[in-house]
Amino acid sequence: MVASHKHMGARPPCILIVDDDNDFVVMASQLLGYAGYRTLMATSGDAALDLLHQLSTDAQGDGVDLVLLDVMLPDISGVEVCHRLRQDPALRHIPIILVTALASTDQVITGLDAGADDYITKPFEPPVLLARIRAQLRLRSMERELEQRNRDLAALNAITAAVTASLELDEILTATMQGIRSVLDVEGGILLLLDEERGTLMFKQAFNHSQDWIVERGVECSQGLIAACLRERASLVVNDVSGDPRFDPEQDTLGEGSRDTAGRTPTRSLACAPLLVKGRPLGAIALVNKIGGPFTRRDVHLLESIVASVAVAIENSRLFHNLTAAYADLETHRWQLLQSHNTLQALFDGITDGLYIVDATLNLVAVNQARATRVNAQPEALIGRPCYQVLHRREGPCPGCLVGEVFRQPPGRKPQPRQRLHRQYGPDGELTEWEISVYPISDVTQRPVQAIVLERDVTETRRLEASLAQSEKLAAIGQLAAGVAHEINNPLTAIIANAQLLRREIPADDPRYESVDLIVRASERAHKVIRGLLDFARQERLEFQLVDINASLSTSLELVQHQFRQHNIALDAQLTPGLPQVYASQDHLQGVWLNLLLNARDALMGRANPRVRVQTGWENSHITVTISDNGPGIPPAQLKRVLEPFFTTKAPGQGTGLGLSTCYRIIKQHGGDLRIESQVEQGTTVVVTLPVAE
């Protein structure tokens, strides 16, 4: 039986009530109905499990968003239901709130251990139940969002790996469209490349629901939405093309292989992003007809991320193949090299990755500008010298040299390319990872005479993989947060309540009164600290209000005061009185101050005379907050990257790399700015500016 309720906008959450008490079921169903939820009911554990399995396999069903589960059921216990749900891959994600009587503490503990997310005791206040349901649904929504982001990140990583795994243009284009098909839910997609000689756009790859591929169809560059995207060199989204005068049905429509009689797929909505390399357009990728609604920011972000990688891969493929073809003719057409030297050098130097050519003695035959720049030299000064000496600063061949392996291959067999990953640490200790590929150049007898070495910086790709793993760790931590808070707050509440009762019963002149009073005050302080931490952790959305900056800072200073004293860190707070208020999110600002203060604490660990200074001021309609320390400072190479997500200067396992980037994002959302100034062995200063409320 389903309770029907009116709901505006998105589908209202569905809650399954599992209880054999009919009065409780009716009351809970009515309460949840008034609150805008849909409800399902089951009177036993087996019935609940059957219903959940049925809904999970129903392709048209909406499924259950939360289970309100009684501990005591007539067939199997609520604890057993929890255990079975958590063992089922299709149902394990559903939040569970146990409902129990006052005497069921043991069952509740067992239920929480079995996988329940929260519990409530009969009788209860309706607002409390609704608040707990909202909290669990909110946590589940955040988990879904994080899972979606992880899936997007993994998909982008897979597409990037696919398009950079080959230098063949057709393979790059095919991998691109297959990746788009797997990530973005659209009716069709088009990849066009600019033919600069003809002044036209060429359909290179396309798909629609029938999975037909369209190859080599030209369109004009002057008309249509796709042409406008290329002219403006910026992404373009039109969710109703009928209302856009730039739309041209001849230019902005999928061609043959479509479903209608005219051989075309009608375009209703279109999102397009240009393929750019150093501001120069190579073509565009267009998505046709988003399924299930309009194009979203996520769609555009994914499309822009894809085209950024694809554009570089296409450009490198073109340049690499042009270079390879030109150099293969060198041995038989030396006189052509003199006439086309400037063109060849431009292609060679235009490749952004390091590229050089060596002979069988490991002497450099050619080296591009990008590789020469890495050793602070001009290409001409390196030609004819051993590659290991001028490029790698070694007296002999590098260990595991791939070029040597190419030349040592058995005669009579076609030489095969080689590839490996090389890790290099800079003077500042920063790790750079290079993907080194060696392509042999053979003579007519298949004997390698030269080798092309391509060095591609894959540091960002590896960092992307590491960030995905870190996101999974953060997701696991988030799932534990509610349980940890419950485990801490419950015993602490009992301590406070009993200590207060005991203090009332002991006369003030009793020697034991001071000890009991100390317990009360210490427990209340601990409860305040926990509450402050929970308030900081609860950052679902920005809710702006008038905020006193000094009061916000004082709250954060109080949270870290004990830790600073424990590590003998001097704290100098110079908060200018009478500051005007700002429009801000109290919780988010408090989180920023706490993060910056803890960063300063971490930087001062083990330092002599550690000191942190916090200052506030007001100038030119802006509040300024300065947090400085006398720690070791940040090297210039790392200072440029400290605001990047997942970049950290801390030891492995001690930092996520998300703190400063999150702080920077929050301050920008408040219309302010965050900048970091640092000198090695002099200390670090973080300056935050926020606009005064008008």
Secondary structure, DSSP 8 states (H G I E B T S, - for coil): -EE-----SS---EEEEE-S-HHHHHHHHHHHHHTT-EEEEESSHHHHHHHHHHHHH-TT----SEEEEES--SSS-HHHHHHHHHH-TTTTTS-EEEEE-TT-HHHHHHHHHHT--EEEESS--HHHHHHHHHHHHHHHHHHHHHHHHHHHHHHHHHHHHHHHS---HHHHHHHHHHHHHHHS-EEEEEEEEEETTTTEEEEEEEE-TT-----SEEEESSSSHHHHHHHHTS-EEES-GGG-TT--TTTSSB-SS-SSTTS-B--S-EEEEEEEETTEEEEEEEEEEETTS---HHHHHHHHHHHHHHHHHHHHHHHHHHHHHHHHTTTT-HHHHHHTHHHHHHHHHH-SSEEEEEETTSBEEEE-HHHHHTTT--HHHHTTSBHHHHTT--SS--TT-HHHHHHTS-TTS----EEEEEEEE-TTS-EEEEEEEEEEEE-TTS-EEEEEEEEEE-HHHHHHHHHHHHHHHHHHHHHHHHHHHHHHHHHHHHHHHHHHHHHHHS-TTSTTHHHHHHHHHHHHHHHHHHHHHHHHH--SS---EEE-HHHHHHHHHHHHHHHHHHTT-EEEEE--TT---EEE-HHHHHHHHHHHHHHHHHHHTT-SS-EEEEEEEEETTEEEEEEEE-S----HHHHTTTTSTT---S-TTS--S-HHHHHHHHHHHTT-EEEEEEETTTEEEEEEEEE---
